[in-house]
Amino acid sequence: MKFSTRAQYGLRAMVNLARNYDKPSHSLHQVAKEEDISLAYLERLIALLKKAKLVKSKRGVKGGYRLSKSPAKVRVGEIIKAVEGPIAPVKCVAQGKDYKFCRLEKTCSSRIVWQRLRDKMVEVLNSITLYDLIKK
């Protein structure tokens, strides 16, 4: 399984905002330039992150974006889920409203592999915060 550029760029953008958490806000133009991400693509990612309530925006001359909570409270798993969707190697083991019923669910001999893989991925991603990524 590979994560898409949405996950890679979304995480990089959030790390950038975490590094600038002490500032009132940070422009997307600055983030795009510093992280070498297309501004148009970054705008789409930020919209997803904003919808997930991980970032907030401020309009005006001194406007921009910032994390909605401290870097120590933002988990990498939240970011990945916001930009990628459910963290699951296959659809039949997605959790919550993202779950897709499989007619073989009760008899599938490989389902446990995908469930365990999902659980470990979620565990690892949720064990890392933005603070962990920016502390020195």
Secondary structure, DSSP 8 states (H G I E B T S, - for coil): ----HHHHHHHHHHHHHHHTTTSS-B-HHHHHHHHT--HHHHHHHHHHHHHTTSEEEE-STT-EEEESS-GGG-BHHHHHHHHH-S--SSGGG--GGG----TTTTT-SSHHHHHHHHHHHHHHHHT-BHHHHH--
